[in-house]
Amino acid sequence: MRILIVEDDARIRHYLQAVLSSSGYDVLEAANGHNALSMAAQHDPDLILLDLGLPDRDGQELIRSLRGWTQRPIVVVSARGHEQDKVMALDGGADDYVTKPFGTEELLARVRAALRSGRYREGAPGAARRETFKAGGLEIDLARRVVKVDGQPVHLTQNEYKIVALLCRHAGSVLTYDFMIKSIWGPYATCDAQILRVNMGNIRRKIEREPSYPEYIVTEIGVGYRMVEGE
């Protein structure tokens, strides 16, 4: 699969290129936003790794430009660690956000998760037929709307099930509070994260062995939630 790296720091760009190439990916490189847009249009990469601090335009603007015509996964890799930067990027259309410095294995795991999410979203062969999700003792049958933990059925309310199903369809990717609220309660819902936290608390009591130390649904503090990757 082809990945486009958009990074103005040559050392980091070459490091990312080496890591991804050694993992079997075909890698393209761009050092600024102008070249990134041109290469994305010409080569249609399967995923874009994007730094926000580009010399000719801000990465947040570039995300919005890309989302105007492509749904390919975008994973931000940036030194900007502020909560607002993460929220803006994810709400703007990025699929995930990795803060520098990062671990190689974590980055590769985030890339794999985003690629799976992209295949599901764009209806690649076999992706639309994915009807089940499994991670550890958690099993979700999307076709039958059945959730099990260690083989035992779990009763969820309608909204609780919608939240779990939404997260598992984007497993491995961070979903912001605003995105989840509008997906569950509609586009005109106000971004009141408290109602989401209440539902998440109920969900965790039902599916997690230790709700205070969740293993399936992880909180990205100040940003949103992420379902662990499936098997």
C-alpha positions in Angstrom: 0.0 0.0 0.0 1.2 3.5 -0.8 1.7 6.2 1.9 2.5 9.8 1.4 4.7 11.5 4.0 4.2 15.3 4.3 7.0 16.6 6.5 9.4 19.6 6.1 12.1 18.2 8.4 14.3 16.1 6.1 15.7 14.0 9.0 12.2 13.0 10.3 10.9 12.5 6.7 13.8 10.1 5.9 13.3 8.3 9.2 9.6 7.8 8.5 10.4 6.6 5.0 12.9 4.0 6.3 10.4 2.7 8.9 7.5 2.4 6.5 9.6 1.0 3.7 11.0 -1.7 6.0 7.4 -2.6 6.8 6.5 -3.2 3.2 4.8 0.1 2.3 5.4 2.1 -0.9 6.4 5.6 0.3 6.1 9.0 -1.3 7.5 12.2 0.2 6.5 15.9 0.1 8.2 18.7 2.0 5.4 21.3 1.8 1.7 21.6 1.4 1.8 22.5 -2.3 3.7 19.4 -3.3 1.5 17.3 -0.9 -1.7 18.3 -2.7 -0.1 17.7 -6.1 1.2 14.3 -5.2 -2.0 13.2 -3.4 -4.0 14.1 -6.6 -1.5 12.4 -8.9 -0.8 9.2 -7.0 -3.9 8.7 -4.8 -2.0 7.3 -1.8 -3.8 4.9 0.6 -2.8 7.0 3.6 -1.3 10.4 4.3 1.1 11.0 7.2 0.9 14.8 7.8 3.0 17.2 9.9 1.1 20.4 10.8 4.1 22.8 10.8 4.6 23.1 7.1 6.6 26.1 5.5 4.0 27.2 3.0 0.6 26.5 4.7 -0.7 25.3 8.0 -1.4 21.6 8.2 -4.9 22.2 9.6 -5.8 24.1 6.4 -4.2 21.2 4.3 -6.5 18.7 6.1 -9.6 20.7 5.1 -8.3 21.0 1.5 -7.7 17.3 1.2 -11.1 16.5 2.7 -12.7 18.5 0.0 -12.1 15.7 -2.5 -10.6 12.6 -0.9 -11.6 10.3 2.0 -8.2 8.6 2.2 -7.1 8.2 5.8 -5.0 11.1 7.3 -2.8 10.5 10.3 -1.3 13.7 11.8 2.3 13.3 13.2 3.1 16.6 15.0 5.0 18.1 17.8 1.9 20.2 18.7 0.7 18.4 21.8 -2.0 20.9 22.9 -5.5 19.5 23.2 -7.0 22.2 20.9 -4.6 21.3 18.1 -5.7 17.6 18.4 -9.4 18.4 18.5 -9.2 20.8 15.5 -7.3 18.3 13.4 -9.6 15.4 14.2 -12.8 17.5 13.7 -11.3 18.8 10.5 -11.1 15.4 9.0 -7.9 13.6 10.3 -8.4 10.0 11.3 -5.7 10.0 14.1 -3.2 12.1 15.8 0.3 11.0 16.9 2.4 13.4 19.0 6.2 13.7 18.5 8.3 12.0 19.8 6.6 8.8 19.1 7.3 5.1 19.3 7.9 3.2 16.1 5.6 0.3 16.9 2.8 2.7 18.1 3.1 4.6 14.8 2.9 1.5 12.7 -0.1 0.3 14.7 -1.9 3.6 14.1 -1.1 3.4 10.4 -2.5 -0.2 10.2 -5.7 0.9 12.1 -6.2 3.9 9.8 -5.7 1.8 6.7 -8.4 -0.7 7.9 -10.7 2.2 8.7 -10.2 3.6 5.2 -10.9 0.3 3.5 -14.2 0.0 5.5 -15.2 3.6 4.7 -14.5 3.4 1.0 -16.0 0.0 0.5 -12.9 -1.9 -0.6 -13.4 -5.5 -1.5 -14.3 -7.5 1.6 -14.4 -4.5 3.8 -18.1 -3.9 3.6 -18.7 -7.5 4.5 -17.0 -7.1 7.8 -19.8 -7.8 10.2 -18.0 -8.9 13.4 -15.4 -7.3 15.7 -13.3 -9.1 18.3 -10.7 -7.9 20.7 -9.8 -10.1 23.7 -13.0 -11.2 25.3 -15.1 -8.6 23.6 -17.2 -9.7 20.6 -19.5 -7.5 18.5 -21.8 -8.9 15.8 -22.8 -5.8 13.8 -25.3 -7.7 11.7 -27.2 -9.2 14.6 -26.5 -6.2 17.0 -25.2 -8.6 19.6 -22.4 -7.8 22.1 -20.7 -10.5 24.2 -18.0 -10.4 26.8 -16.2 -13.7 27.4 -19.0 -15.5 25.5 -21.8 -14.0 27.6 -24.4 -11.6 26.0 -24.4 -8.0 27.3 -27.5 -5.9 27.3 -26.9 -2.4 26.1 -29.5 0.4 25.6 -30.0 1.7 22.1 -27.6 4.6 22.5 -25.0 2.5 24.3 -25.0 0.0 21.4 -24.7 2.9 18.9 -21.7 4.2 20.7 -20.0 0.8 20.8 -20.8 0.1 17.2 -19.5 3.5 16.1 -16.2 2.9 17.9 -15.7 -0.6 16.6 -16.2 0.6 13.0 -13.3 3.0 13.6 -11.3 0.7 15.8 -7.8 2.1 16.4 -8.8 5.7 15.5 -9.6 8.5 17.9 -13.2 9.8 17.7 -13.7 13.3 19.1 -16.6 14.0 21.5 -18.2 16.3 18.9 -18.0 13.7 16.2 -19.5 11.0 18.4 -22.3 13.2 19.7 -23.4 14.3 16.3 -23.1 10.7 15.0 -25.3 9.3 17.8 -27.7 12.2 18.5 -27.8 13.9 15.2 -26.1 16.9 13.4 -27.9 19.5 15.5 -27.1 18.1 18.9 -25.1 20.4 21.1 -21.6 19.3 22.0 -22.3 18.4 25.7 -19.7 15.8 26.5 -21.4 15.0 29.8 -24.2 12.9 28.2 -21.5 10.9 26.3 -19.5 10.4 29.5 -22.6 9.1 31.3 -23.2 6.6 28.6 -19.6 5.6 28.5 -19.6 5.0 32.2 -22.5 2.6 31.8 -20.9 0.9 28.9 -17.7 0.3 30.8 -19.5 -1.1 33.8 -21.1 -3.7 31.4 -18.1 -4.7 29.2 -14.9 -3.9 31.1 -13.5 -6.2 33.8 -12.1 -3.1 35.6 -14.1 0.0 34.5 -11.5 2.3 36.1 -8.8 0.6 33.9 -10.5 0.0 30.6 -8.9 -2.4 28.1 -11.4 -2.1 25.2 -12.4 1.6 25.0 -9.6 4.1 25.8 -10.1 7.7 26.8 -7.9 10.2 24.9 -8.1 12.9 27.6 -9.7 16.1 26.5 -10.3 14.8 23.0 -12.5 11.7 22.8 -12.4 7.9 22.8 -10.7 5.1 20.9 -11.6 1.4 20.6 -8.6 -0.9 20.6 -7.7 -2.7 17.4 -9.6 -5.9 16.6 -8.0 -9.2 16.1 
